[in-house]
């Protein structure tokens, strides 16, 4: 299991409802879609965590906005690779 996906599990992403299922499935589907488009690993990781702080239509948050450093440590701060 990918370490970044494992961290999502530990953060409780499987416990959050999302359209047609749960949040962890949506996040993995997003990452898989980006991979199918040959997106960089950095962009795929960003897709995996794109709803960590919440999403429209759902009141709950997996991670509070004040925990951004925690998410940055998990996915890395590799913005220079996106350019």
PDB file with one MODEL, atoms N, CA, C and O in Angstrom:
MODEL        1
ATOM      1  N   UNK A   1       0.850  -1.186   0.000  1.00  0.00           N
ATOM      2  CA  UNK A   1       0.000   0.000   0.000  1.00  0.00           C
ATOM      3  C   UNK A   1       0.888   1.239   0.000  1.00  0.00           C
ATOM      4  O   UNK A   1       1.845   1.324   0.770  1.00  0.00           O
ATOM      5  N   UNK A   2       0.575   2.177  -0.848  1.00  0.00           N
ATOM      6  CA  UNK A   2       1.291   3.437  -0.927  1.00  0.00           C
ATOM      7  C   UNK A   2       1.211   4.163   0.418  1.00  0.00           C
ATOM      8  O   UNK A   2       0.148   4.213   1.035  1.00  0.00           O
ATOM      9  N   UNK A   3       2.318   4.716   0.862  1.00  0.00           N
ATOM     10  CA  UNK A   3       2.386   5.391   2.167  1.00  0.00           C
ATOM     11  C   UNK A   3       1.415   6.571   2.248  1.00  0.00           C
ATOM     12  O   UNK A   3       0.794   6.784   3.289  1.00  0.00           O
ATOM     13  N   UNK A   4       1.278   7.328   1.180  1.00  0.00           N
ATOM     14  CA  UNK A   4       0.363   8.481   1.194  1.00  0.00           C
ATOM     15  C   UNK A   4      -1.090   8.025   1.307  1.00  0.00           C
ATOM     16  O   UNK A   4      -1.896   8.668   1.980  1.00  0.00           O
ATOM     17  N   UNK A   5      -1.422   6.914   0.647  1.00  0.00           N
ATOM     18  CA  UNK A   5      -2.769   6.350   0.764  1.00  0.00           C
ATOM     19  C   UNK A   5      -2.978   5.817   2.180  1.00  0.00           C
ATOM     20  O   UNK A   5      -4.050   5.994   2.757  1.00  0.00           O
ATOM     21  N   UNK A   6      -1.978   5.177   2.730  1.00  0.00           N
ATOM     22  CA  UNK A   6      -2.052   4.671   4.107  1.00  0.00           C
ATOM     23  C   UNK A   6      -2.334   5.811   5.086  1.00  0.00           C
ATOM     24  O   UNK A   6      -3.125   5.651   6.016  1.00  0.00           O
ATOM     25  N   UNK A   7      -1.696   6.947   4.880  1.00  0.00           N
ATOM     26  CA  UNK A   7      -1.926   8.108   5.744  1.00  0.00           C
ATOM     27  C   UNK A   7      -3.374   8.583   5.638  1.00  0.00           C
ATOM     28  O   UNK A   7      -3.962   8.981   6.644  1.00  0.00           O
ATOM     29  N   UNK A   8      -3.961   8.549   4.439  1.00  0.00           N
ATOM     30  CA  UNK A   8      -5.369   8.916   4.286  1.00  0.00           C
ATOM     31  C   UNK A   8      -6.256   8.002   5.123  1.00  0.00           C
ATOM     32  O   UNK A   8      -7.209   8.449   5.763  1.00  0.00           O
ATOM     33  N   UNK A   9      -5.927   6.723   5.106  1.00  0.00           N
ATOM     34  CA  UNK A   9      -6.682   5.758   5.904  1.00  0.00           C
ATOM     35  C   UNK A   9      -6.580   6.111   7.382  1.00  0.00           C
ATOM     36  O   UNK A   9      -7.579   6.105   8.102  1.00  0.00           O
ATOM     37  N   UNK A  10      -5.374   6.415   7.823  1.00  0.00           N
ATOM     38  CA  UNK A  10      -5.164   6.770   9.230  1.00  0.00           C
ATOM     39  C   UNK A  10      -5.852   8.078   9.606  1.00  0.00           C
ATOM     40  O   UNK A  10      -6.245   8.263  10.758  1.00  0.00           O
ATOM     41  N   UNK A  11      -6.000   8.980   8.647  1.00  0.00           N
ATOM     42  CA  UNK A  11      -6.717  10.231   8.894  1.00  0.00           C
ATOM     43  C   UNK A  11      -8.236  10.029   8.895  1.00  0.00           C
ATOM     44  O   UNK A  11      -8.986  10.940   9.248  1.00  0.00           O
ATOM     45  N   UNK A  12      -8.683   8.837   8.498  1.00  0.00           N
ATOM     46  CA  UNK A  12     -10.109   8.517   8.548  1.00  0.00           C
ATOM     47  C   UNK A  12     -10.878   8.787   7.274  1.00  0.00           C
ATOM     48  O   UNK A  12     -12.103   8.902   7.314  1.00  0.00           O
ATOM     49  N   UNK A  13     -10.199   8.892   6.149  1.00  0.00           N
ATOM     50  CA  UNK A  13     -10.884   9.224   4.892  1.00  0.00           C
ATOM     51  C   UNK A  13     -11.967   8.222   4.529  1.00  0.00           C
ATOM     52  O   UNK A  13     -12.944   8.587   3.875  1.00  0.00           O
ATOM     53  N   UNK A  14     -11.818   6.977   4.934  1.00  0.00           N
ATOM     54  CA  UNK A  14     -12.830   5.962   4.620  1.00  0.00           C
ATOM     55  C   UNK A  14     -14.109   6.166   5.419  1.00  0.00           C
ATOM     56  O   UNK A  14     -15.152   5.610   5.077  1.00  0.00           O
ATOM     57  N   UNK A  15     -14.032   6.960   6.480  1.00  0.00           N
ATOM     58  CA  UNK A  15     -15.189   7.203   7.341  1.00  0.00           C
ATOM     59  C   UNK A  15     -16.042   8.374   6.882  1.00  0.00           C
ATOM     60  O   UNK A  15     -17.106   8.623   7.448  1.00  0.00           O
ATOM     61  N   UNK A  16     -15.586   9.103   5.857  1.00  0.00           N
ATOM     62  CA  UNK A  16     -16.309  10.279   5.385  1.00  0.00           C
ATOM     63  C   UNK A  16     -17.117   9.929   4.141  1.00  0.00           C
ATOM     64  O   UNK A  16     -16.598   9.352   3.186  1.00  0.00           O
ATOM     65  N   UNK A  17     -18.386  10.286   4.174  1.00  0.00           N
ATOM     66  CA  UNK A  17     -19.255  10.061   3.018  1.00  0.00           C
ATOM     67  C   UNK A  17     -18.867  11.014   1.896  1.00  0.00           C
ATOM     68  O   UNK A  17     -18.418  12.135   2.135  1.00  0.00           O
ATOM     69  N   UNK A  18     -19.048  10.545   0.682  1.00  0.00           N
ATOM     70  CA  UNK A  18     -18.836  11.384  -0.484  1.00  0.00           C
ATOM     71  C   UNK A  18     -19.806  10.892  -1.559  1.00  0.00           C
ATOM     72  O   UNK A  18     -20.410   9.829  -1.413  1.00  0.00           O
ATOM     73  N   UNK A  19     -19.951  11.642  -2.607  1.00  0.00           N
ATOM     74  CA  UNK A  19     -20.877  11.274  -3.672  1.00  0.00           C
ATOM     75  C   UNK A  19     -20.562   9.853  -4.146  1.00  0.00           C
ATOM     76  O   UNK A  19     -19.415   9.547  -4.473  1.00  0.00           O
ATOM     77  N   UNK A  20     -21.559   9.003  -4.181  1.00  0.00           N
ATOM     78  CA  UNK A  20     -21.439   7.617  -4.644  1.00  0.00           C
ATOM     79  C   UNK A  20     -20.449   6.777  -3.843  1.00  0.00           C
ATOM     80  O   UNK A  20     -19.836   5.862  -4.394  1.00  0.00           O
ATOM     81  N   UNK A  21     -20.283   7.065  -2.573  1.00  0.00           N
ATOM     82  CA  UNK A  21     -19.385   6.234  -1.772  1.00  0.00           C
ATOM     83  C   UNK A  21     -18.735   6.997  -0.642  1.00  0.00           C
ATOM     84  O   UNK A  21     -19.366   7.817   0.025  1.00  0.00           O
ATOM     85  N   UNK A  22     -17.457   6.712  -0.440  1.00  0.00           N
ATOM     86  CA  UNK A  22     -16.755   7.412   0.630  1.00  0.00           C
ATOM     87  C   UNK A  22     -15.605   8.238   0.055  1.00  0.00           C
ATOM     88  O   UNK A  22     -15.228   8.095  -1.108  1.00  0.00           O
ATOM     89  N   UNK A  23     -15.069   9.094   0.896  1.00  0.00           N
ATOM     90  CA  UNK A  23     -14.050  10.040   0.453  1.00  0.00           C
ATOM     91  C   UNK A  23     -12.788   9.337  -0.034  1.00  0.00           C
ATOM     92  O   UNK A  23     -12.198   9.756  -1.030  1.00  0.00           O
ATOM     93  N   UNK A  24     -12.367   8.288   0.644  1.00  0.00           N
ATOM     94  CA  UNK A  24     -11.106   7.642   0.250  1.00  0.00           C
ATOM     95  C   UNK A  24     -11.201   7.063  -1.162  1.00  0.00           C
ATOM     96  O   UNK A  24     -10.227   7.106  -1.914  1.00  0.00           O
ATOM     97  N   UNK A  25     -12.356   6.527  -1.525  1.00  0.00           N
ATOM     98  CA  UNK A  25     -12.532   6.008  -2.889  1.00  0.00           C
ATOM     99  C   UNK A  25     -12.471   7.145  -3.911  1.00  0.00           C
ATOM    100  O   UNK A  25     -11.858   7.008  -4.969  1.00  0.00           O
ATOM    101  N   UNK A  26     -13.108   8.258  -3.583  1.00  0.00           N
ATOM    102  CA  UNK A  26     -13.077   9.420  -4.477  1.00  0.00           C
ATOM    103  C   UNK A  26     -11.646   9.917  -4.668  1.00  0.00           C
ATOM    104  O   UNK A  26     -11.230  10.222  -5.786  1.00  0.00           O
ATOM    105  N   UNK A  27     -10.905   9.995  -3.579  1.00  0.00           N
ATOM    106  CA  UNK A  27      -9.529  10.489  -3.664  1.00  0.00           C
ATOM    107  C   UNK A  27      -8.651   9.546  -4.486  1.00  0.00           C
ATOM    108  O   UNK A  27      -7.842   9.996  -5.297  1.00  0.00           O
ATOM    109  N   UNK A  28      -8.810   8.252  -4.280  1.00  0.00           N
ATOM    110  CA  UNK A  28      -8.027   7.280  -5.062  1.00  0.00           C
ATOM    111  C   UNK A  28      -8.418   7.343  -6.534  1.00  0.00           C
ATOM    112  O   UNK A  28      -7.556   7.264  -7.409  1.00  0.00           O
ATOM    113  N   UNK A  29      -9.717   7.486  -6.811  1.00  0.00           N
ATOM    114  CA  UNK A  29     -10.169   7.616  -8.202  1.00  0.00           C
ATOM    115  C   UNK A  29      -9.570   8.849  -8.868  1.00  0.00           C
ATOM    116  O   UNK A  29      -9.198   8.814 -10.041  1.00  0.00           O
ATOM    117  N   UNK A  30      -9.480   9.942  -8.107  1.00  0.00           N
ATOM    118  CA  UNK A  30      -8.878  11.172  -8.631  1.00  0.00           C
ATOM    119  C   UNK A  30      -7.418  10.938  -8.978  1.00  0.00           C
ATOM    120  O   UNK A  30      -6.958  11.329 -10.051  1.00  0.00           O
ATOM    121  N   UNK A  31      -6.689  10.300  -8.071  1.00  0.00           N
ATOM    122  CA  UNK A  31      -5.278  10.008  -8.331  1.00  0.00           C
ATOM    123  C   UNK A  31      -5.140   9.103  -9.549  1.00  0.00           C
ATOM    124  O   UNK A  31      -4.280   9.336 -10.398  1.00  0.00           O
ATOM    125  N   UNK A  32      -5.978   8.076  -9.644  1.00  0.00           N
ATOM    126  CA  UNK A  32      -5.927   7.149 -10.771  1.00  0.00           C
ATOM    127  C   UNK A  32      -6.219   7.861 -12.098  1.00  0.00           C
ATOM    128  O   UNK A  32      -5.582   7.574 -13.112  1.00  0.00           O
ATOM    129  N   UNK A  33      -7.175   8.781 -12.090  1.00  0.00           N
ATOM    130  CA  UNK A  33      -7.495   9.538 -13.293  1.00  0.00           C
ATOM    131  C   UNK A  33      -6.298  10.379 -13.721  1.00  0.00           C
ATOM    132  O   UNK A  33      -5.942  10.413 -14.899  1.00  0.00           O
ATOM    133  N   UNK A  34      -5.684  11.053 -12.763  1.00  0.00           N
ATOM    134  CA  UNK A  34      -4.505  11.857 -13.082  1.00  0.00           C
ATOM    135  C   UNK A  34      -3.377  10.990 -13.640  1.00  0.00           C
ATOM    136  O   UNK A  34      -2.682  11.392 -14.573  1.00  0.00           O
ATOM    137  N   UNK A  35      -3.196   9.796 -13.063  1.00  0.00           N
ATOM    138  CA  UNK A  35      -2.171   8.877 -13.560  1.00  0.00           C
ATOM    139  C   UNK A  35      -2.484   8.452 -15.000  1.00  0.00           C
ATOM    140  O   UNK A  35      -1.579   8.340 -15.827  1.00  0.00           O
ATOM    141  N   UNK A  36      -3.766   8.216 -15.297  1.00  0.00           N
ATOM    142  CA  UNK A  36      -4.143   7.806 -16.654  1.00  0.00           C
ATOM    143  C   UNK A  36      -3.874   8.918 -17.669  1.00  0.00           C
ATOM    144  O   UNK A  36      -3.741   8.657 -18.864  1.00  0.00           O
ATOM    145  N   UNK A  37      -3.796  10.150 -17.188  1.00  0.00           N
ATOM    146  CA  UNK A  37      -3.470  11.298 -18.038  1.00  0.00           C
ATOM    147  C   UNK A  37      -1.962  11.562 -18.079  1.00  0.00           C
ATOM    148  O   UNK A  37      -1.515  12.559 -18.645  1.00  0.00           O
ATOM    149  N   UNK A  38      -1.183  10.659 -17.473  1.00  0.00           N
ATOM    150  CA  UNK A  38       0.281  10.785 -17.391  1.00  0.00           C
ATOM    151  C   UNK A  38       0.718  12.007 -16.591  1.00  0.00           C
ATOM    152  O   UNK A  38       1.757  12.604 -16.875  1.00  0.00           O
ATOM    153  N   UNK A  39      -0.074  12.372 -15.598  1.00  0.00           N
ATOM    154  CA  UNK A  39       0.296  13.485 -14.715  1.00  0.00           C
ATOM    155  C   UNK A  39       1.505  13.077 -13.880  1.00  0.00           C
ATOM    156  O   UNK A  39       1.723  11.893 -13.623  1.00  0.00           O
ATOM    157  N   UNK A  40       2.274  14.055 -13.466  1.00  0.00           N
ATOM    158  CA  UNK A  40       3.448  13.790 -12.638  1.00  0.00           C
ATOM    159  C   UNK A  40       3.027  13.182 -11.304  1.00  0.00           C
ATOM    160  O   UNK A  40       1.879  13.331 -10.885  1.00  0.00           O
ATOM    161  N   UNK A  41       3.940  12.508 -10.649  1.00  0.00           N
ATOM    162  CA  UNK A  41       3.680  11.924  -9.328  1.00  0.00           C
ATOM    163  C   UNK A  41       3.273  13.009  -8.334  1.00  0.00           C
ATOM    164  O   UNK A  41       2.409  12.784  -7.487  1.00  0.00           O
ATOM    165  N   UNK A  42       3.887  14.171  -8.434  1.00  0.00           N
ATOM    166  CA  UNK A  42       3.547  15.275  -7.534  1.00  0.00           C
ATOM    167  C   UNK A  42       2.086  15.676  -7.712  1.00  0.00           C
ATOM    168  O   UNK A  42       1.374  15.875  -6.728  1.00  0.00           O
ATOM    169  N   UNK A  43       1.635  15.795  -8.955  1.00  0.00           N
ATOM    170  CA  UNK A  43       0.251  16.169  -9.215  1.00  0.00           C
ATOM    171  C   UNK A  43      -0.703  15.058  -8.780  1.00  0.00           C
ATOM    172  O   UNK A  43      -1.790  15.340  -8.274  1.00  0.00           O
ATOM    173  N   UNK A  44      -0.309  13.805  -8.972  1.00  0.00           N
ATOM    174  CA  UNK A  44      -1.131  12.688  -8.506  1.00  0.00           C
ATOM    175  C   UNK A  44      -1.295  12.734  -6.989  1.00  0.00           C
ATOM    176  O   UNK A  44      -2.390  12.506  -6.477  1.00  0.00           O
ATOM    177  N   UNK A  45      -0.214  13.027  -6.270  1.00  0.00           N
ATOM    178  CA  UNK A  45      -0.288  13.136  -4.810  1.00  0.00           C
ATOM    179  C   UNK A  45      -1.180  14.297  -4.389  1.00  0.00           C
ATOM    180  O   UNK A  45      -1.929  14.191  -3.418  1.00  0.00           O
ATOM    181  N   UNK A  46      -1.097  15.403  -5.120  1.00  0.00           N
ATOM    182  CA  UNK A  46      -1.975  16.539  -4.832  1.00  0.00           C
ATOM    183  C   UNK A  46      -3.432  16.148  -5.041  1.00  0.00           C
ATOM    184  O   UNK A  46      -4.297  16.532  -4.254  1.00  0.00           O
ATOM    185  N   UNK A  47      -3.705  15.391  -6.094  1.00  0.00           N
ATOM    186  CA  UNK A  47      -5.060  14.914  -6.349  1.00  0.00           C
ATOM    187  C   UNK A  47      -5.556  13.996  -5.248  1.00  0.00           C
ATOM    188  O   UNK A  47      -6.733  14.022  -4.886  1.00  0.00           O
ATOM    189  N   UNK A  48      -4.656  13.187  -4.720  1.00  0.00           N
ATOM    190  CA  UNK A  48      -5.010  12.267  -3.648  1.00  0.00           C
ATOM    191  C   UNK A  48      -5.451  13.011  -2.395  1.00  0.00           C
ATOM    192  O   UNK A  48      -6.260  12.500  -1.621  1.00  0.00           O
ATOM    193  N   UNK A  49      -4.926  14.207  -2.193  1.00  0.00           N
ATOM    194  CA  UNK A  49      -5.238  14.980  -0.990  1.00  0.00           C
ATOM    195  C   UNK A  49      -6.072  16.228  -1.270  1.00  0.00           C
ATOM    196  O   UNK A  49      -6.200  17.086  -0.397  1.00  0.00           O
ATOM    197  N   UNK A  50      -6.638  16.343  -2.465  1.00  0.00           N
ATOM    198  CA  UNK A  50      -7.302  17.590  -2.843  1.00  0.00           C
ATOM    199  C   UNK A  50      -8.505  17.954  -1.980  1.00  0.00           C
ATOM    200  O   UNK A  50      -8.879  19.126  -1.935  1.00  0.00           O
ATOM    201  N   UNK A  51      -9.115  17.015  -1.305  1.00  0.00           N
ATOM    202  CA  UNK A  51     -10.289  17.315  -0.476  1.00  0.00           C
ATOM    203  C   UNK A  51     -10.009  17.102   1.016  1.00  0.00           C
ATOM    204  O   UNK A  51     -10.933  16.898   1.803  1.00  0.00           O
ATOM    205  N   UNK A  52      -8.757  17.149   1.389  1.00  0.00           N
ATOM    206  CA  UNK A  52      -8.391  16.892   2.786  1.00  0.00           C
ATOM    207  C   UNK A  52      -9.033  17.892   3.747  1.00  0.00           C
ATOM    208  O   UNK A  52      -9.353  17.548   4.885  1.00  0.00           O
ATOM    209  N   UNK A  53      -9.217  19.121   3.289  1.00  0.00           N
ATOM    210  CA  UNK A  53      -9.750  20.172   4.162  1.00  0.00           C
ATOM    211  C   UNK A  53     -11.257  20.349   4.018  1.00  0.00           C
ATOM    212  O   UNK A  53     -11.838  21.230   4.651  1.00  0.00           O
ATOM    213  N   UNK A  54     -11.879  19.539   3.212  1.00  0.00           N
ATOM    214  CA  UNK A  54     -13.322  19.625   3.027  1.00  0.00           C
ATOM    215  C   UNK A  54     -13.661  19.751   1.557  1.00  0.00           C
ATOM    216  O   UNK A  54     -12.792  19.931   0.704  1.00  0.00           O
ATOM    217  N   UNK A  55     -14.941  19.651   1.291  1.00  0.00           N
ATOM    218  CA  UNK A  55     -15.417  19.742  -0.084  1.00  0.00           C
ATOM    219  C   UNK A  55     -16.846  20.291  -0.088  1.00  0.00           C
ATOM    220  O   UNK A  55     -17.579  20.137   0.888  1.00  0.00           O
ATOM    221  N   UNK A  56     -17.223  20.914  -1.163  1.00  0.00           N
ATOM    222  CA  UNK A  56     -18.545  21.519  -1.278  1.00  0.00           C
ATOM    223  C   UNK A  56     -19.630  20.467  -1.049  1.00  0.00           C
ATOM    224  O   UNK A  56     -19.557  19.356  -1.573  1.00  0.00           O
ATOM    225  N   UNK A  57     -20.619  20.831  -0.271  1.00  0.00           N
ATOM    226  CA  UNK A  57     -21.745  19.943  -0.024  1.00  0.00           C
ATOM    227  C   UNK A  57     -21.587  19.031   1.174  1.00  0.00           C
ATOM    228  O   UNK A  57     -22.526  18.326   1.542  1.00  0.00           O
ATOM    229  N   UNK A  58     -20.417  19.032   1.786  1.00  0.00           N
ATOM    230  CA  UNK A  58     -20.163  18.193   2.957  1.00  0.00           C
ATOM    231  C   UNK A  58     -19.603  19.054   4.066  1.00  0.00           C
ATOM    232  O   UNK A  58     -18.624  19.774   3.868  1.00  0.00           O
ATOM    233  N   UNK A  59     -20.219  18.984   5.233  1.00  0.00           N
ATOM    234  CA  UNK A  59     -19.815  19.843   6.337  1.00  0.00           C
ATOM    235  C   UNK A  59     -18.557  19.363   7.062  1.00  0.00           C
ATOM    236  O   UNK A  59     -17.796  20.177   7.585  1.00  0.00           O
ATOM    237  N   UNK A  60     -18.338  18.064   7.096  1.00  0.00           N
ATOM    238  CA  UNK A  60     -17.207  17.524   7.836  1.00  0.00           C
ATOM    239  C   UNK A  60     -15.890  17.749   7.107  1.00  0.00           C
ATOM    240  O   UNK A  60     -15.835  17.841   5.881  1.00  0.00           O
ATOM    241  N   UNK A  61     -14.832  17.834   7.908  1.00  0.00           N
ATOM    242  CA  UNK A  61     -13.486  17.949   7.369  1.00  0.00           C
ATOM    243  C   UNK A  61     -12.652  16.792   7.890  1.00  0.00           C
ATOM    244  O   UNK A  61     -12.759  16.414   9.056  1.00  0.00           O
ATOM    245  N   UNK A  62     -11.827  16.236   7.029  1.00  0.00           N
ATOM    246  CA  UNK A  62     -10.916  15.186   7.451  1.00  0.00           C
ATOM    247  C   UNK A  62      -9.761  15.800   8.235  1.00  0.00           C
ATOM    248  O   UNK A  62      -9.302  15.227   9.224  1.00  0.00           O
ATOM    249  N   UNK A  63      -9.297  16.956   7.795  1.00  0.00           N
ATOM    250  CA  UNK A  63      -8.182  17.659   8.421  1.00  0.00           C
ATOM    251  C   UNK A  63      -8.558  19.132   8.541  1.00  0.00           C
ATOM    252  O   UNK A  63      -9.062  19.725   7.587  1.00  0.00           O
ATOM    253  N   UNK A  64      -8.317  19.719   9.698  1.00  0.00           N
ATOM    254  CA  UNK A  64      -8.585  21.144   9.884  1.00  0.00           C
ATOM    255  C   UNK A  64      -7.559  21.967   9.100  1.00  0.00           C
ATOM    256  O   UNK A  64      -6.417  21.542   8.927  1.00  0.00           O
ATOM    257  N   UNK A  65      -7.971  23.132   8.633  1.00  0.00           N
ATOM    258  CA  UNK A  65      -7.084  23.984   7.839  1.00  0.00           C
ATOM    259  C   UNK A  65      -5.808  24.348   8.588  1.00  0.00           C
ATOM    260  O   UNK A  65      -4.775  24.604   7.969  1.00  0.00           O
ATOM    261  N   UNK A  66      -5.874  24.371   9.913  1.00  0.00           N
ATOM    262  CA  UNK A  66      -4.675  24.720  10.680  1.00  0.00           C
ATOM    263  C   UNK A  66      -3.664  23.568  10.758  1.00  0.00           C
ATOM    264  O   UNK A  66      -2.634  23.687  11.422  1.00  0.00           O
ATOM    265  N   UNK A  67      -3.962  22.458  10.079  1.00  0.00           N
ATOM    266  CA  UNK A  67      -3.046  21.316  10.047  1.00  0.00           C
ATOM    267  C   UNK A  67      -2.374  21.164   8.681  1.00  0.00           C
ATOM    268  O   UNK A  67      -1.953  20.072   8.302  1.00  0.00           O
ATOM    269  N   UNK A  68      -2.281  22.268   7.954  1.00  0.00           N
ATOM    270  CA  UNK A  68      -1.691  22.217   6.608  1.00  0.00           C
ATOM    271  C   UNK A  68      -0.263  21.695   6.618  1.00  0.00           C
ATOM    272  O   UNK A  68       0.149  20.999   5.690  1.00  0.00           O
ATOM    273  N   UNK A  69       0.487  22.021   7.647  1.00  0.00           N
ATOM    274  CA  UNK A  69       1.871  21.543   7.715  1.00  0.00           C
ATOM    275  C   UNK A  69       1.922  20.020   7.767  1.00  0.00           C
ATOM    276  O   UNK A  69       2.821  19.405   7.192  1.00  0.00           O
ATOM    277  N   UNK A  70       0.958  19.412   8.455  1.00  0.00           N
ATOM    278  CA  UNK A  70       0.907  17.949   8.536  1.00  0.00           C
ATOM    279  C   UNK A  70       0.708  17.350   7.146  1.00  0.00           C
ATOM    280  O   UNK A  70       1.387  16.391   6.778  1.00  0.00           O
ATOM    281  N   UNK A  71      -0.213  17.907   6.380  1.00  0.00           N
ATOM    282  CA  UNK A  71      -0.468  17.405   5.029  1.00  0.00           C
ATOM    283  C   UNK A  71       0.746  17.666   4.141  1.00  0.00           C
ATOM    284  O   UNK A  71       1.113  16.814   3.331  1.00  0.00           O
ATOM    285  N   UNK A  72       1.371  18.829   4.284  1.00  0.00           N
ATOM    286  CA  UNK A  72       2.571  19.135   3.499  1.00  0.00           C
ATOM    287  C   UNK A  72       3.675  18.133   3.791  1.00  0.00           C
ATOM    288  O   UNK A  72       4.420  17.757   2.887  1.00  0.00           O
ATOM    289  N   UNK A  73       3.791  17.698   5.029  1.00  0.00           N
ATOM    290  CA  UNK A  73       4.803  16.698   5.374  1.00  0.00           C
ATOM    291  C   UNK A  73       4.475  15.347   4.741  1.00  0.00           C
ATOM    292  O   UNK A  73       5.375  14.624   4.313  1.00  0.00           O
ATOM    293  N   UNK A  74       3.192  15.010   4.683  1.00  0.00           N
ATOM    294  CA  UNK A  74       2.790  13.726   4.101  1.00  0.00           C
ATOM    295  C   UNK A  74       3.043  13.708   2.593  1.00  0.00           C
ATOM    296  O   UNK A  74       3.669  12.784   2.073  1.00  0.00           O
ATOM    297  N   UNK A  75       2.554  14.730   1.899  1.00  0.00           N
ATOM    298  CA  UNK A  75       2.668  14.700   0.438  1.00  0.00           C
ATOM    299  C   UNK A  75       3.954  15.352  -0.054  1.00  0.00           C
ATOM    300  O   UNK A  75       4.324  15.183  -1.216  1.00  0.00           O
ATOM    301  N   UNK A  76       4.633  16.087   0.803  1.00  0.00           N
ATOM    302  CA  UNK A  76       5.884  16.743   0.417  1.00  0.00           C
ATOM    303  C   UNK A  76       5.636  18.106  -0.155  1.00  0.00           C
ATOM    304  O   UNK A  76       4.542  18.411  -0.631  1.00  0.00           O
ATOM    305  N   UNK A  77       6.638  18.908  -0.106  1.00  0.00           N
ATOM    306  CA  UNK A  77       6.529  20.257  -0.666  1.00  0.00           C
ATOM    307  C   UNK A  77       7.427  20.296  -1.893  1.00  0.00           C
ATOM    308  O   UNK A  77       8.555  20.786  -1.846  1.00  0.00           O
ATOM    309  N   UNK A  78       6.902  19.768  -2.987  1.00  0.00           N
ATOM    310  CA  UNK A  78       7.667  19.623  -4.214  1.00  0.00           C
ATOM    311  C   UNK A  78       7.105  20.497  -5.326  1.00  0.00           C
ATOM    312  O   UNK A  78       7.095  20.100  -6.491  1.00  0.00           O
ATOM    313  N   UNK A  79       6.644  21.675  -4.968  1.00  0.00           N
ATOM    314  CA  UNK A  79       5.997  22.542  -5.949  1.00  0.00           C
ATOM    315  C   UNK A  79       6.909  22.858  -7.129  1.00  0.00           C
ATOM    316  O   UNK A  79       6.428  23.057  -8.244  1.00  0.00           O
ATOM    317  N   UNK A  80       8.216  22.907  -6.898  1.00  0.00           N
ATOM    318  CA  UNK A  80       9.131  23.233  -7.989  1.00  0.00           C
ATOM    319  C   UNK A  80       9.095  22.165  -9.083  1.00  0.00           C
ATOM    320  O   UNK A  80       9.458  22.451 -10.225  1.00  0.00           O
ATOM    321  N   UNK A  81       8.666  20.944  -8.761  1.00  0.00           N
ATOM    322  CA  UNK A  81       8.595  19.890  -9.763  1.00  0.00           C
ATOM    323  C   UNK A  81       7.367  20.034 -10.656  1.00  0.00           C
ATOM    324  O   UNK A  81       7.325  19.450 -11.739  1.00  0.00           O
ATOM    325  N   UNK A  82       6.379  20.793 -10.228  1.00  0.00           N
ATOM    326  CA  UNK A  82       5.156  20.957 -11.011  1.00  0.00           C
ATOM    327  C   UNK A  82       5.396  21.871 -12.216  1.00  0.00           C
ATOM    328  O   UNK A  82       4.753  21.711 -13.254  1.00  0.00           O
ATOM    329  N   UNK A  83       6.304  22.812 -12.082  1.00  0.00           N
ATOM    330  CA  UNK A  83       6.566  23.789 -13.139  1.00  0.00           C
ATOM    331  C   UNK A  83       7.109  23.153 -14.383  1.00  0.00           C
ATOM    332  O   UNK A  83       7.380  23.847 -15.363  1.00  0.00           O
TER     333      UNK A  83
ENDMDL
END
